[in-house]
Amino acid sequence: MDKLTPLAASLADRLKARGETVAVAESSAGGLISAALLAVPGASAYFLGGGVIYTRAARRGLLGLSEDVIAMRAATEDYAQLLAGTVRERLGATWGFCETGASGPTGNRYGDAPGHACFAVAGPLVRATTLETGIADREENMWRFAAEGLAFLEGVLDEAG
């Protein structure tokens, strides 16, 4: 967690200073993004909740998504944007954040290579991006997805002012 804590602490300071909140839907990072945000003392001031949305059952049960949305291709910027907006709305957060991808050691069933991740933010600004690490190591990708995701969220908050 040592690598993620400084990123999360910077986000926490910014969110608290602005009186804003965040909700997280992550997949291939396996909860590391939420864990990093919760590791910062005072997290209840800015972190409303999150979930590891790893399966169709989780999409339905935790986010209440309909069957047609559940069938949507995951690991895309459009899908990440949908989940970021959904978790934001369901939890009443200022910002919704989503990470979805293929951590490895093989790609996902959609044909994405290991190390592929999409991130999206929904809130006062709406942004999405894709990361390709080129790495097949599952755990290394999970840590990279978490770090890159937190950095992406911070960049969007910077852009929002």
Secondary structure, DSSP 8 states (H G I E B T S, - for coil): -TTTHHHHHHHHHHHHHHT--EEEEESTTTTHHHHHHHTSTTGGGTEEEEEE--SHHHHHHHH---HHHHTS-SSSHHHHHHHHHHHHHHHT-SEEEEEEEE-SSS--TTS--TTEEEEEEESSS-EEEEEE-----HHHHHHHHHHHHHHHHHHHHHHH-
